[in-house]
């Protein structure tokens, strides 16, 4: 349950507990800004299926009796009365229901007498900002109940498989459906990480072309998001591992698919760690690039100053107010017909000679061209 805080041009989600410290365990405090619950149900057998939206929880009993397996999905957590009615129908423990409405939970598995409670976190990129959403899954005998913070998720592929009867989803039990949901949530992290991979490549090109303060802000933003991804994904590994060890609610044949799900989590963790290393390397690359650009600027300024030092010396000499009429040694060249032209000739020769010397040494212009000429 998150309140939003706007910082700069991005909107970040800040989780704030609704219950006071020391409150009675199981206290249900619904976020007043949460959407009103919308209940969507799917019932199916190996041969057929049915899905619809309901407005009254009293419709659930007859629907569940007509189908061997039912998936009840609730979008929105803004009405405690409906949540309590669902908790009574599916015998959801009050502690689990409290975790459902307090959407700051990390990924985990809790075993109760009548159902298995799984918390997972879905990820998406909205307007360039990373958003995570808690998905609460209850696995019971012949049913799956899922609670989401709002409408919209990454579970449409699972729904399409049920509608079209693809794979073994209609021929399997509730544990396989729970696996399919969790697998879709985990696979939803891959597009998010691919997006960050593209951002890192773009930042690398930006550093090469023109590093600026905006680049530093973007790198810090990516590093912060990847840290949030890491905090979210790492507990998911233990969640899948716990499901693989669960024997009361998960059938042995489903463990094979959970192992594949576990491999996907490991891949995501490896990607996150690689991208975090890349982000740290980009910051070092940025500092090195800025330092090199500064060195190039200082080199050019130093060369210019060095060339003008002898020129300034000659200009200073001829700026002195000696009277040539008072002594033949008082700057006699001032009375010479070609004295002014001679002064500029000296200036041009000295300046040109120094510029040519710096260029041949590779200090002025492109060093690569010098190497090409030498070869």
Residue pairs with C-beta under 8 A, 6 or more apart in sequence:
1 15
1 16
1 17
1 18
1 31
1 34
1 77
1 101
1 102
1 103
1 104
1 149
2 13
2 14
2 15
2 16
2 103
2 104
3 13
3 14
3 16
3 33
4 11
4 12
4 13
4 14
5 11
5 12
5 14
6 12
10 128
10 129
10 221
11 127
11 129
12 129
13 131
13 132
15 103
15 104
17 102
17 104
18 29
18 30
18 31
18 101
18 102
19 27
19 29
19 98
19 102
23 29
25 94
25 95
25 98
26 93
26 94
26 95
26 97
26 98
27 98
28 80
28 83
28 84
28 94
28 97
28 98
28 101
29 101
30 77
30 78
30 79
30 80
30 83
30 101
31 77
31 78
31 101
32 78
33 78
34 76
34 77
34 78
34 101
34 149
35 75
35 76
35 77
35 78
35 149
35 150
35 151
36 76
36 78
36 79
37 74
37 75
37 76
37 77
37 78
37 79
37 82
37 83
38 53
38 74
38 75
38 76
38 151
39 53
39 54
39 55
39 57
39 72
39 73
39 74
39 82
40 51
40 52
40 53
40 72
40 73
40 74
40 75
41 51
41 52
41 53
41 54
41 60
41 63
41 70
41 71
41 72
41 73
42 49
42 50
42 51
42 70
42 71
42 73
42 159
42 162
43 49
43 50
43 51
43 63
43 64
43 66
43 67
43 69
43 70
43 71
44 50
44 67
44 68
44 69
44 162
44 170
45 67
45 68
45 69
45 170
46 165
46 170
46 171
49 67
49 162
49 163
49 165
49 170
50 66
50 67
51 159
51 162
51 163
54 60
54 63
57 82
57 85
57 86
57 89
60 70
60 72
60 89
61 89
63 70
64 70
64 142
64 143
68 142
69 142
69 143
69 144
69 173
69 174
69 177
70 142
70 143
70 144
71 143
71 144
71 145
71 146
71 162
71 177
72 86
72 90
72 143
72 144
72 145
72 146
73 145
73 146
73 148
73 155
74 82
74 83
74 86
74 145
74 146
74 147
74 148
75 148
75 150
75 151
75 152
75 153
76 148
76 149
76 150
76 151
77 83
77 100
77 101
77 103
77 147
77 149
80 101
83 97
83 100
83 101
83 147
84 97
86 92
86 145
87 94
87 97
90 114
90 115
90 138
90 140
90 143
90 145
91 113
91 114
91 115
91 140
92 100
92 112
92 115
92 117
92 138
92 145
93 112
93 117
96 110
96 112
96 117
96 136
96 138
99 105
99 110
99 117
99 119
99 136
100 136
100 147
103 133
103 134
103 149
104 134
105 119
105 134
105 136
106 119
106 121
106 231
106 232
106 235
107 119
107 120
107 121
107 232
107 235
107 236
107 238
107 239
108 118
108 119
108 235
108 238
108 239
108 242
109 116
109 117
109 118
109 119
109 239
109 242
109 243
109 246
110 116
110 117
111 117
111 246
111 248
111 249
114 140
114 141
115 138
115 139
115 140
115 249
116 138
116 139
116 140
116 178
116 246
116 248
116 249
116 250
117 136
117 137
117 138
118 136
118 137
118 138
118 139
118 178
118 182
118 239
118 243
119 134
119 135
119 136
119 137
119 239
120 134
120 135
120 137
120 181
120 182
120 185
120 186
120 236
120 239
121 132
121 133
121 134
121 135
121 185
121 232
121 236
122 132
122 133
122 134
122 135
122 153
122 154
122 185
122 188
123 130
123 131
123 132
123 133
123 188
123 189
123 192
123 229
123 232
124 130
124 131
124 133
124 154
124 188
124 192
125 131
125 192
125 195
130 192
130 225
130 228
130 229
132 228
132 232
133 148
133 149
133 150
133 153
134 148
134 149
135 146
135 147
135 148
135 153
135 181
135 185
136 146
136 147
136 148
137 144
137 145
137 146
137 178
137 181
137 182
138 144
138 145
138 146
139 174
139 175
139 178
139 249
140 174
140 249
141 174
142 174
143 174
144 174
144 177
144 178
144 181
146 155
146 181
154 184
154 185
154 187
154 188
155 181
155 184
155 185
157 184
158 169
158 177
158 180
158 181
158 184
160 166
161 167
161 169
161 180
162 169
162 170
168 176
169 176
169 177
169 180
172 254
173 251
175 249
175 250
175 251
175 254
176 251
176 254
176 257
178 243
178 250
179 243
179 254
179 257
179 258
179 261
182 239
182 240
182 243
182 261
183 257
183 260
183 261
183 264
186 236
186 240
186 261
186 264
186 265
186 268
187 264
189 229
189 233
189 268
190 268
190 271
192 229
193 229
193 268
193 271
193 272
193 275
196 222
196 225
196 226
196 229
196 275
197 271
197 275
199 218
199 222
200 222
200 275
200 278
200 279
200 282
203 215
203 218
203 219
203 222
203 282
204 282
204 285
206 215
206 218
207 215
207 282
207 285
207 286
207 289
208 289
211 286
211 289
211 290
211 293
215 286
216 283
216 286
219 279
219 282
219 283
219 286
222 275
222 279
223 276
223 279
223 280
223 283
226 272
226 275
226 276
226 279
227 276
229 272
230 269
230 272
230 273
230 276
233 265
233 268
233 269
233 272
234 269
236 265
237 262
237 265
237 266
237 269
240 258
240 261
240 262
240 265
241 262
243 250
243 258
244 250
244 255
244 258
244 259
244 262
250 258
299 363
300 364
303 358
303 363
303 364
306 354
306 358
307 351
307 354
307 355
307 358
310 350
310 354
311 347
311 350
311 351
314 343
314 346
314 347
314 350
318 331
318 334
318 343
320 331
322 330
322 331
323 330
324 330
324 331
324 332
324 334
324 335
333 339
333 342
336 342
355 364
358 364
359 365
359 370
360 370
362 370
362 371
